Amino acid sequence: MLAIGLMSGTSLDGIDAALVETDGVGHVRPIAFRSDPYSEAMRDQLRDAATLALQFDRPRASPSVMAAADMVTRRHALAVRQLLADAGVAPQDVGVVGFHGQTVAHRPDRGWTWQIGDGAALAEMLGIAVVADFRSADVAAGGQGAPLIPVYHAALCVHLPRPVAVLNLGGVGNLTWIGSDGALVAFDTGPANALIDDWMLAEAGLPQDADGALAATGRVDDSVLTNMLDTPWFDLPAPKSLDRADFSMQPARGLSAADGAATLTAFTAETVALALRLVPARPDRLFVAGGGRHNATLMRMIGARAAIRVEPIEAMGWDGDATEAEGFAYMAVRTLAGLPISFPGTTGVPAPMAGGVVHRPG
């Protein structure tokens, strides 16, 4: 069927929307993709909602968080309408929309994860069935609720020599390892773009270090880097997951703008190198999706520090900006078919399980 996937990640850069044709198993044909940036005011609203949500012991209907949720829902509806117009596709020809929502807090250690956005309202706005709340059932069953995209990575890599690995560099990084027998191991690696973006906003008033240009002029402070890597979390076995706020750029305070950017970029690269030590067999190639693959300095550092061939996922013929959104379209179709989206090796859930809540327009 035709399916739309929507993703708004922890980088808070905007909404990715992808239209694909898929059966949720082995057939995937990308049709259209667009990315709509959030305004700075919207980013501030989402940052404030996330800061507040992390103070709660469970999700609750705070007025400011609910206002952000309403904004997220309406902006996603607009993104879908614009995507359909770009593709020349009518809403009634689309079978389902996979709506991830916006993560404001991810606390599987407390038994919950929170993605704001109203799936039922989105279904009514669009007149299309919507699958939302992909992560909660997994967490309720004892899983980490993340990462979920590995099932889609496996579909993309089905014809490649294995073992192979796919790294997604969003706000938080996550790694998918696919074994020669199709076995999946996946987990969060650490902050990917999150701390670099926070540093750039604080030190240069910019949303990101475009192409890693500032980091390329700086010097890595090894003492700060060692201090940041000195946490037991990196030694924990998979599966494991993070909230964007679990790590801080504070150890780099006092460094110059360039040295801080270089050090935080090296930190992300080292977390990938550490993650590759946890997989069952070392992959020959590492394909990278997500915004971080545009950072040439980061890509070079990962290759050097992990001693592995690092390639953008475009080397496989796929669009690394669209991968996560496509993945939620793919998973929405799997949800409609009752197929699992999370597995013991990806989230730690006891058995393969379906996820997501289906909302149909009235």
FENPEGI-V5128 format. One record per pair of residues at least 12 apart in sequence whose ideal C-beta (glycine too) atoms are under 8 Angstrom apart, sorted by sequence separation. I is the first residue (numbers start at 1). GAP is how many residues later the second one is. D is the distance in Angstrom with one decimal. If there is no record, write none. Layout:
# FENPEGI-V5128
i = <I:I>
gap = <GAP:GAP>
d = <D:D>
This chain:
# FENPEGI-V5128
i = <5:18:19:52:53:103:104:119:165:166:174:175:196:197:252:340:341:4:5:19:52:102:119:135:153:164:165:174:175:196:233:299:340:341:342:4:18:19:101:102:118:119:134:163:164:174:175:200:288:340:341:4:5:18:49:100:101:102:117:163:173:174:193:249:339:340:341:3:4:17:48:49:101:150:162:163:172:173:286:338:2:3:16:17:80:100:115:162:163:172:173:2:3:16:17:99:101:115:162:172:173:2:3:16:17:49:115:149:172:173:196:228:293:335:1:15:48:49:99:115:162:171:172:286:293:334:335:1:14:15:147:157:171:335:1:14:45:46:113:154:167:170:171:172:286:288:336:14:15:45:76:99:113:153:169:170:171:228:285:286:288:289:335:13:14:112:154:168:169:227:228:268:285:286:287:288:289:331:332:13:97:149:153:283:284:286:287:288:331:12:45:46:97:113:150:171:282:285:287:112:147:149:224:293:111:146:154:224:287:2:42:72:97:106:111:147:269:273:287:289:13:72:154:265:268:272:276:290:291:12:97:99:101:108:221:224:289:290:69:96:97:98:99:100:101:113:265:269:273:276:288:42:69:95:96:97:98:99:113:151:153:265:268:269:272:273:290:12:68:94:95:96:97:100:150:221:268:272:273:289:290:12:91:92:96:108:262:266:269:270:289:68:91:98:108:150:265:269:38:91:108:234:269:108:218:221:225:229:36:65:106:147:218:219:220:224:228:266:106:147:218:219:234:238:76:147:217:218:221:225:229:237:238:36:146:218:220:221:225:229:36:144:190:214:215:218:219:220:72:73:190:214:218:34:72:73:77:81:217:218:225:229:36:59:76:80:215:216:220:69:202:214:215:34:68:69:70:73:77:80:214:34:56:69:73:77:212:215:33:54:66:194:199:215:32:53:54:65:74:187:191:198:34:52:53:58:73:186:187:188:190:195:209:50:57:59:185:186:187:188:191:194:195:199:204:212:32:50:58:185:187:188:195:203:32:49:50:59:31:46:191:209:32:190:195:203:31:46:199:203:17:15:15:53:199:200:17:199:17:8:15:19:17:18:19:196:199:17:49:174:8:19:196:195:196:6:19:172:172:172:195:196:6:171:195:6:19:193:4:191:192:190:191:190:4:4:191:215:216:190:216:189:190:215:189:208:211:212:215:190:210:211:212:213:189:190:211:212:189:209:211:212:2:208:212:187:209:212:4:2:3:6:187:2:3:4:5:6:8:1:2:3:4:5:6:7:8:10:1:3:4:6:8:9:147:185:1:3:5:144:146:173:185:143:144:145:144:175:183:193:173:192:193:169:173:193:196:175:192:175:179:180:173:177:179:193:196:177:175:167:239:177:239:241:238:239:239:240:239:238:165:165:163:163:173:163:165:163:164:167:169:173:163:164:165:166:167:168:169:170:162:163:164:165:166:167:168:169:170:165:166:167:168:169:170:161:164:166:167:169:4:28:169:160:169:28:28:26:169:25:157:26:108:106:167:106:107:106:105:106:103:166:170:168:160:168:156:11:12:157:184:186:187:10:11:156:185:186:9:10:184:185:186:9:10:156:183:184:156:176:152:149:152:153:149:152:155:151:149:152:148:151:152:151:11:11:148:151:10:11:54:151:151:54:151:151:148:150:13:50:134:148:13:50:151:150:134:145:148:143:147:148:131:147:131:134:146:145:144:131:138:143:144:131:143:142:143:129:134:142:143:148:141:142:138:141:143:138:141:138:137:137:138:137:136:137:135:134:134:133:132:133:131:132:131:131:132:100:130:131:99:129:130:98:129:130:98:129:97:98:129:96:98:128:10:98:127:97:98:126:96:123:96:98:122:123:124:95:119:123:124:96:120:96:119:95:98:13:11:9:33:35:30:33:30:33:30:33:33:30:28:28:18:16:16:20:24:18:22:24:16:17:18:22:16:20:24:25:19:20:23:24:18:22:24:24:25:9:24:7:7:5:6:5:7:5:7:5:6:5:5:4:5:3:5:3:5:3:3:1>
gap = <12:12:12:12:12:12:12:12:12:12:12:12:12:12:12:12:12:13:13:13:13:13:13:13:13:13:13:13:13:13:13:13:13:13:13:14:14:14:14:14:14:14:14:14:14:14:14:14:14:14:14:15:15:15:15:15:15:15:15:15:15:15:15:15:15:15:15:16:16:16:16:16:16:16:16:16:16:16:16:16:17:17:17:17:17:17:17:17:17:17:17:18:18:18:18:18:18:18:18:18:18:19:19:19:19:19:19:19:19:19:19:19:19:19:20:20:20:20:20:20:20:20:20:20:20:20:20:21:21:21:21:21:21:21:22:22:22:22:22:22:22:22:22:22:22:22:22:23:23:23:23:23:23:23:23:23:23:23:23:23:23:23:23:24:24:24:24:24:24:24:24:24:24:24:24:24:24:24:24:25:25:25:25:25:25:25:25:25:25:26:26:26:26:26:26:26:26:26:26:27:27:27:27:27:28:28:28:28:28:29:29:29:29:29:29:29:29:29:29:29:30:30:30:30:30:30:30:30:30:31:31:31:31:31:31:31:31:31:32:32:32:32:32:32:32:32:32:32:32:32:32:33:33:33:33:33:33:33:33:33:33:33:33:33:33:33:33:34:34:34:34:34:34:34:34:34:34:34:34:34:34:35:35:35:35:35:35:35:35:35:35:36:36:36:36:36:36:36:37:37:37:37:37:38:38:38:38:38:39:39:39:39:39:39:39:39:39:39:40:40:40:40:40:40:41:41:41:41:41:41:41:41:41:42:42:42:42:42:42:42:43:43:43:43:43:43:43:43:44:44:44:44:44:45:45:45:45:45:45:45:45:45:46:46:46:46:46:46:46:47:47:47:47:48:48:48:48:48:48:48:48:49:49:49:49:49:49:49:50:50:50:50:50:50:51:51:51:51:51:51:51:51:52:52:52:52:52:52:52:52:52:52:52:53:53:53:53:53:53:53:53:53:53:53:53:53:54:54:54:54:54:54:54:54:55:55:55:55:56:56:56:56:57:57:57:57:58:58:58:58:59:60:61:61:61:61:62:62:63:64:64:64:65:65:65:65:65:66:67:67:68:68:68:69:69:70:70:70:71:72:72:72:73:73:73:74:75:75:76:76:76:77:77:78:79:80:80:80:80:81:81:82:82:82:83:83:83:83:83:84:84:84:84:84:85:85:85:85:86:86:86:86:87:87:87:88:88:88:90:91:91:91:91:92:92:92:92:92:92:93:93:93:93:93:93:93:93:93:94:94:94:94:94:94:94:94:95:95:95:95:95:95:95:96:96:96:97:97:97:97:98:98:98:99:99:99:99:100:100:101:101:101:102:102:102:102:102:103:104:105:105:106:106:106:107:107:108:108:109:110:111:114:116:117:117:118:118:119:119:119:119:119:120:120:120:120:120:120:120:120:121:121:121:121:121:121:121:121:121:122:122:122:122:122:122:123:123:123:123:123:124:124:124:125:126:127:128:129:129:130:130:132:133:135:135:136:136:137:138:138:141:147:154:155:156:156:157:159:159:159:159:159:159:160:160:160:160:160:161:161:161:161:161:162:162:162:162:162:167:170:171:174:174:174:175:175:175:176:178:178:179:179:179:180:182:183:183:183:184:186:189:189:190:191:191:192:193:193:194:194:194:194:195:195:195:196:197:197:198:199:199:199:200:200:201:201:201:202:203:204:204:204:204:205:205:206:206:207:207:207:207:207:208:208:209:209:210:211:212:215:216:217:217:218:219:219:220:221:222:223:224:224:225:225:226:227:227:228:228:228:229:229:229:230:230:230:231:231:232:232:232:233:233:233:234:234:234:235:235:235:236:236:237:237:237:237:237:238:238:238:238:239:239:240:240:241:258:278:280:281:286:286:288:288:289:289:292:292:293:296:298:302:304:305:306:306:306:307:307:307:308:308:308:308:309:309:309:309:310:310:310:310:311:311:312:313:314:315:315:317:318:319:319:320:320:321:321:322:322:323:324:325:325:326:326:327:327:329:330:332>
d = <7.3:6.8:4.5:6.1:5.9:5.2:5.5:7.3:5.0:7.7:6.5:6.3:7.1:7.9:5.8:3.7:7.6:6.4:4.9:4.4:6.1:6.2:2.8:6.8:4.3:7.8:7.3:6.7:7.9:5.6:7.8:7.8:5.4:6.3:5.9:6.9:7.2:7.3:3.6:5.2:7.9:6.5:5.9:6.3:5.4:4.9:5.2:7.2:7.7:5.5:4.9:5.3:7.0:4.7:6.2:6.3:5.6:6.0:6.8:6.4:6.6:6.2:6.9:6.2:6.4:8.0:7.0:7.5:7.9:7.0:6.5:4.7:3.3:7.9:5.4:5.2:5.5:4.0:7.5:5.7:6.6:5.8:7.3:5.5:6.4:7.9:7.8:6.1:6.1:7.9:5.9:7.5:7.6:7.8:7.6:6.2:7.7:6.8:4.8:7.4:7.0:5.7:5.9:5.1:7.3:4.0:7.7:6.4:6.2:3.6:7.5:7.5:4.6:6.0:7.2:7.1:7.6:7.9:5.4:6.5:7.9:7.4:5.8:7.3:7.2:7.3:6.7:7.3:5.9:4.9:7.4:5.4:6.5:4.0:7.7:5.2:7.5:5.8:4.8:7.3:7.3:5.8:5.8:6.3:5.1:6.2:6.9:3.8:7.5:5.2:6.4:5.6:6.3:4.2:4.1:6.5:4.3:5.2:7.6:6.6:6.9:7.8:6.6:6.1:4.8:7.5:5.5:7.7:6.2:5.4:8.0:7.4:5.2:5.1:5.6:5.6:4.4:7.7:6.7:6.8:7.0:7.2:7.0:7.3:6.9:7.1:7.3:6.2:6.9:6.4:6.4:7.7:7.7:5.1:4.1:7.6:7.8:6.3:4.6:6.3:4.0:7.1:5.2:5.3:6.5:7.1:7.0:5.7:6.5:7.4:6.5:6.4:6.5:8.0:7.4:7.2:6.4:7.4:6.1:7.6:8.0:4.9:6.0:7.3:6.2:5.1:5.5:6.4:7.4:4.8:5.3:5.2:6.3:5.0:7.5:6.8:4.1:8.0:7.9:6.9:7.1:7.9:6.8:7.8:7.5:4.5:5.7:3.7:4.6:6.7:6.9:7.4:7.8:7.9:4.9:4.7:5.2:4.4:7.6:7.5:7.9:5.2:7.8:4.6:7.5:4.0:7.2:5.3:7.5:5.2:7.0:7.2:7.2:6.3:5.3:5.8:7.8:5.5:7.8:4.1:7.0:6.7:6.1:7.3:6.0:7.2:7.8:5.7:7.6:5.6:7.2:7.5:5.4:7.6:4.8:4.0:6.0:4.6:7.5:5.5:5.3:6.8:7.2:7.8:6.9:5.9:5.6:7.1:7.4:6.5:6.9:5.2:7.7:7.7:7.6:5.3:5.1:7.3:6.6:7.1:3.3:5.2:4.9:5.7:6.6:6.5:4.7:4.3:8.0:5.6:5.9:6.4:7.8:7.5:6.4:7.2:5.0:4.8:5.9:7.8:5.1:7.9:7.9:6.5:7.2:5.5:6.0:5.2:5.7:5.1:7.1:5.4:3.3:7.1:4.4:4.7:5.8:7.6:7.8:7.4:6.9:7.6:7.1:7.6:6.1:5.7:4.1:7.6:4.5:3.8:7.5:4.4:4.5:6.4:6.0:5.7:7.4:5.3:4.3:7.7:8.0:5.3:7.3:6.3:5.5:6.0:7.9:7.8:7.7:7.8:7.9:5.2:5.1:4.3:5.9:4.0:5.1:6.3:7.7:3.8:7.6:5.1:6.0:7.9:4.1:7.5:7.6:7.0:4.9:6.2:6.9:6.3:5.3:7.8:7.0:6.2:5.5:6.7:5.0:4.6:7.5:7.4:7.4:6.6:5.8:6.3:5.5:4.4:5.7:7.8:6.9:4.6:4.6:4.3:3.9:5.1:6.6:4.5:5.9:6.1:4.9:7.4:7.8:6.7:8.0:6.4:7.7:7.4:7.9:7.7:7.9:6.1:6.0:5.8:5.4:6.9:4.5:5.9:6.2:6.7:4.6:5.8:7.7:7.8:7.5:6.6:5.4:4.4:6.9:7.9:7.4:5.4:5.1:4.8:5.9:5.3:6.7:5.3:8.0:5.8:6.9:6.8:6.7:5.0:7.3:7.1:7.6:7.6:5.9:7.3:5.6:7.6:6.1:6.8:6.6:8.0:7.2:7.9:7.8:3.2:4.8:4.9:7.9:4.5:5.5:7.7:6.8:4.3:7.5:7.8:7.9:6.4:5.2:7.6:7.6:7.6:5.2:2.6:4.1:6.6:7.3:5.5:6.7:8.0:8.0:7.1:7.7:8.0:5.9:5.8:6.9:6.6:7.4:4.9:5.9:7.6:7.7:6.5:6.8:7.9:5.9:5.1:4.6:4.5:5.1:5.2:7.1:5.9:3.5:7.3:7.0:6.1:4.7:7.9:7.0:5.7:6.9:6.7:7.9:5.2:4.1:6.8:6.5:7.5:6.4:6.7:4.1:7.3:7.5:7.8:6.6:7.0:5.9:7.6:6.6:5.1:7.6:5.0:5.0:7.5:6.3:8.0:7.8:4.2:6.8:7.6:7.7:7.1:7.5:6.3:8.0:6.6:7.0:7.6:7.4:6.2:5.4:7.9:4.0:8.0:7.3:6.9:7.5:7.6:8.0:4.9:4.1:7.4:5.2:5.7:6.1:7.3:4.7:7.2:7.4:7.7:7.1:7.7:7.4:4.6:7.8:7.5:5.9:5.0:5.0:4.9:5.0:4.2:6.5:7.2:7.7:7.3:4.5:6.5:7.2:7.2:7.2:6.5:7.9:2.5:7.7:7.9:6.1:7.9:7.8:5.9:7.3:6.4:7.3:7.5:7.9:6.6:6.2:6.6:7.8:7.3:6.6:4.3:6.3:7.7:7.6:6.9:7.1:7.1:7.3:6.7:7.8:5.6:7.4:7.5:5.7:6.8:7.9:6.2:4.2:6.5:4.7:4.1:4.4:3.0:4.7:7.4:7.8:5.5:5.8:6.0:6.4:5.4:7.8:7.7:7.5:7.3:6.8:7.7:5.9:3.6:6.8:7.8:4.3:4.8:7.4:7.5:6.9:6.7:5.4:7.0:6.6:7.3:6.4:6.3:7.2:7.6:5.6:5.8:7.7:7.3:6.0:7.7:7.1:7.3:7.2:6.2:8.0:7.2:7.4:4.7:6.5:7.9:7.5:5.9:6.5:7.4:7.5:7.4:4.0:7.9:6.6:6.2:4.6:4.7:4.7:3.8:5.3:7.1:5.0:7.0:3.4:7.6:6.9:6.5:7.9:7.6:5.2:6.2:5.2:6.5:7.9:5.3:6.2:6.7:6.8:7.6:5.5:4.7:7.8:7.7:7.0:5.2:4.7:6.4:6.8:4.5:4.2:5.7:6.9:5.5:6.4:5.2:7.5:7.6:7.5:6.4:4.6:3.6:6.9:8.0:5.0:4.9:7.9:7.6:7.2:7.8:5.8:6.9:4.2:3.2:5.0:6.7:8.0:7.3:4.6:4.2:6.2:7.9:7.4:6.1:5.4:7.2:6.3:4.7:6.6:8.0:4.4:5.8:4.5:7.4:7.6:6.9:6.2:7.9:6.2:6.3:7.6:7.1:6.7:4.2:6.6:6.9:7.8:6.2:7.1:6.3:4.7:6.7:6.5:5.4:6.0:3.8:6.6:7.6:6.5:5.9:4.4:5.3:4.0:4.8:3.6:7.9:7.4:6.9:6.8:4.0:5.9:5.4:7.6:5.5:7.5:6.9:5.9:4.4:4.4:7.7:6.1:4.3:7.8:5.5:5.8:6.4:6.3:3.6:3.1:5.7:7.0:4.0:7.8:7.2:6.8:5.6:5.1:6.3>
